[in-house]
Amino acid sequence: MPRRHVRRHVSWLIARACLQLRLGASVHATAQQTSQRALQATHVRRRGAVRTASAVIWLCTKRCETPRGALDVLRCVIRAEARRSEGKHAHVDVVEGDVSQLADDERAVLVATSFHVPRCHVHAYVLALLQALDARDALAERSWNAAHDAMRTRAGASCVDEAVACAAVAVSMDDVHVQAHPQGSTGWFQDVLPSDPRQLQQAMDAYRALKKLYRTSTSADVHLHQRRVDQAERNDASDSDANA
């Protein structure tokens, strides 16, 4: 199954299970972000959507201090998968009582995310940076979209949230020709990030990854996924006109 399909499958399961478990929006956002990071690793994707979603939710409920029992998490994810598969339980690859397997999956998620499970969503850091810059709508919209796209790159998924947010805002400032520091992005990173060489390097890595991602486009006006959808729709329209 392509990586994007696995991501959508896991995202849907997390959303449904969080509703059934009556988890708050912060837990849901943390679980979605953690799953995006974890699914960058092949050994996590091979475990399947149900096992990955269960492990991520179980981990994030503990991280956000709203713990749920392992069996409760498994039941909700299995129920969501059964609903998605229209009651065909053959697609469920997790035994309800297999808590030891869930613990193993949780360790795999922790390893894939370098033991970094956020408690604050990356967009919270983006908003804080935008407020400090007194940013206008154009920069705010680009930064929001760039943060989404950064989490889908391998470099962005392996960075701490503060570094991803800084990279997203820096790329967006380049788009709208805003210079927040005389030395450019490197100098700005040194101002807003702690004096930690590792975080500075991560911010630069995420910045370069976003620049590479946008190499065919000069703007982050629209979310990258939406641009691809629009392009596919234009291609379909062209094919229809040709056939007519």
C-alpha positions in Angstrom: 0.0 0.0 0.0 1.4 3.5 -0.9 2.7 5.6 2.0 0.0 8.2 1.6 -2.8 5.6 1.8 -1.3 4.3 5.0 -1.2 7.8 6.4 -4.8 8.4 5.6 -5.9 5.1 7.0 -4.1 5.7 10.3 -5.4 9.3 10.5 -9.0 8.1 10.0 -8.6 5.4 12.7 -7.1 7.8 15.1 -9.9 10.3 14.6 -12.6 7.7 15.1 -11.0 6.1 18.1 -10.4 9.4 19.8 -14.0 10.3 19.5 -15.1 6.9 20.9 -12.6 7.3 23.8 -13.8 10.8 24.5 -10.3 12.3 24.2 -9.8 16.0 23.9 -8.6 17.9 20.9 -5.1 18.2 22.3 -4.7 14.4 22.5 -6.1 14.0 19.0 -3.7 16.6 17.6 -0.8 15.1 19.4 -1.7 11.6 18.1 -2.1 12.8 14.5 1.3 14.6 14.6 3.0 11.6 16.3 1.6 9.2 13.7 3.0 11.4 10.8 6.4 11.2 12.4 6.3 7.5 13.1 5.1 6.5 9.7 8.2 7.8 8.1 9.8 4.6 9.4 9.3 1.5 7.3 9.3 -0.8 10.2 6.3 1.1 11.7 4.3 1.1 8.4 4.8 -2.7 8.1 2.9 -3.2 11.4 -0.3 -2.1 9.7 -2.7 0.8 10.2 -4.6 -0.8 13.1 -1.5 -1.6 15.2 0.1 1.7 14.5 -3.0 3.7 15.4 -3.5 1.8 18.6 0.1 2.3 19.7 0.1 6.0 18.9 -3.2 6.6 20.8 -2.1 4.6 23.8 1.2 6.5 23.9 -0.4 9.9 23.5 -3.0 9.4 26.2 -0.2 8.7 28.6 1.8 11.7 27.4 -1.1 14.0 27.7 -2.0 12.7 31.2 -5.4 11.3 30.1 -4.5 7.6 30.3 -6.8 4.9 28.8 -6.6 1.2 29.3 -4.8 -0.8 26.6 -7.9 -3.0 26.0 -10.1 0.1 25.7 -7.8 1.6 23.1 -7.6 -1.7 21.1 -11.4 -2.2 21.2 -12.1 1.3 19.9 -9.5 1.0 17.1 -10.8 -2.4 16.1 -14.4 -1.1 16.1 -13.4 1.8 13.9 -11.6 -0.5 11.5 -14.6 -2.8 11.4 -16.8 0.1 10.5 -14.4 1.3 7.8 -14.4 -2.2 6.3 -18.1 -2.5 6.5 -18.0 -5.2 9.2 -15.3 -7.3 7.5 -13.2 -8.3 10.5 -10.8 -10.1 8.3 -9.0 -6.8 7.7 -8.2 -6.4 11.4 -4.7 -7.6 12.1 -4.7 -7.1 16.0 -6.0 -9.5 18.6 -8.0 -7.6 21.1 -6.3 -9.1 24.1 -2.8 -8.9 22.9 -1.5 -6.2 25.2 2.1 -7.4 24.9 2.0 -6.7 21.1 0.6 -3.3 21.8 3.5 -2.5 24.1 6.0 -3.7 21.4 4.3 -1.4 18.9 4.5 1.5 21.3 8.2 1.0 21.6 8.5 0.9 17.8 6.7 4.3 17.6 9.0 5.7 20.3 12.1 4.6 18.4 10.8 5.9 15.1 10.1 9.4 16.6 13.4 9.4 18.4 11.5 9.3 21.7 10.0 12.8 21.0 6.3 12.8 21.6 5.0 16.4 21.5 2.6 17.8 24.0 2.1 21.0 22.0 1.2 20.9 18.3 3.7 22.3 15.9 1.2 25.0 14.8 1.2 26.4 18.4 4.9 27.3 17.9 4.1 28.7 14.4 1.5 31.0 15.9 3.9 32.1 18.7 6.5 33.0 16.1 3.9 34.9 13.9 2.7 36.9 16.9 6.3 37.8 17.7 6.8 39.0 14.1 3.5 40.8 14.0 2.9 38.9 10.8 0.2 39.8 8.2 -2.3 37.4 6.7 -0.1 36.4 3.7 2.8 35.3 5.8 0.5 33.6 8.3 -1.2 31.6 5.7 2.0 30.5 4.0 3.6 29.5 7.3 0.6 27.4 8.3 0.7 25.5 5.0 4.4 25.1 5.1 4.2 23.6 8.6 1.8 21.0 7.3 4.1 20.2 4.4 7.2 20.1 6.6 5.8 17.3 8.7 5.5 15.2 5.5 9.2 15.4 4.8 11.7 13.0 6.3 13.8 15.8 7.7 10.8 17.6 9.2 9.4 14.4 10.8 12.7 13.8 12.6 13.0 17.4 14.0 11.7 18.8 17.2 8.5 21.0 16.8 10.3 24.3 17.5 12.7 23.6 14.6 10.0 22.7 12.2 8.0 25.8 13.0 11.0 28.0 12.6 11.8 26.4 9.2 8.2 26.9 8.0 8.1 30.5 9.0 11.6 31.1 7.4 10.6 29.6 4.1 7.4 31.7 4.1 9.3 34.9 4.9 11.4 34.1 1.8 8.3 33.8 -0.3 6.9 37.2 0.8 10.3 38.9 0.8 10.4 39.6 4.6 13.8 39.8 6.2 13.6 39.3 10.0 17.4 39.3 10.5 20.3 40.9 8.6 22.0 37.5 8.3 19.0 35.9 6.8 17.4 32.6 8.0 20.6 31.4 9.9 20.8 34.5 12.0 17.0 34.4 12.7 17.2 30.8 13.8 20.0 31.7 16.3 17.8 34.5 17.7 14.6 32.5 18.2 16.0 29.0 19.1 17.8 28.2 22.2 21.6 28.0 22.0 21.5 24.3 21.2 23.5 23.4 18.1 21.3 20.3 17.6 18.1 22.3 17.3 19.8 24.9 15.0 21.0 22.1 12.7 17.5 20.5 12.7 16.0 23.9 11.8 18.4 24.2 8.9 17.7 20.6 7.7 13.9 21.2 7.8 14.4 24.6 6.0 16.4 22.9 3.2 13.9 20.1 2.9 11.0 22.6 2.5 13.0 24.5 -0.1 13.6 21.3 -2.0 9.9 20.4 -1.7 8.9 23.7 -3.2 11.5 23.7 -5.9 8.8 23.4 -8.6 6.8 26.2 -7.0 7.8 29.7 -5.8 5.1 30.0 -3.2 3.5 28.1 -0.4 0.2 30.0 -1.1 -1.7 26.8 -1.1 -1.1 23.6 0.8 1.1 21.2 -1.3 -1.6 18.5 -1.3 -4.2 20.9 -2.5 -2.0 22.0 -5.3 -1.6 18.4 -6.4 -5.4 17.9 -6.2 -6.0 21.0 -8.3 -3.4 19.8 -10.9 -5.1 16.4 -11.1 -8.5 18.1 -11.6 -7.0 20.2 -14.4 -5.5 17.1 -16.0 -8.9 15.3 -15.8 -10.6 18.3 -17.4 -8.1 18.4 -20.2 -8.6 14.7 -20.9 -12.4 15.2 -21.0 -12.1 18.0 -23.4 -9.8 16.0 -25.6 -12.2 13.1 -25.6 -15.1 15.4 -26.5 
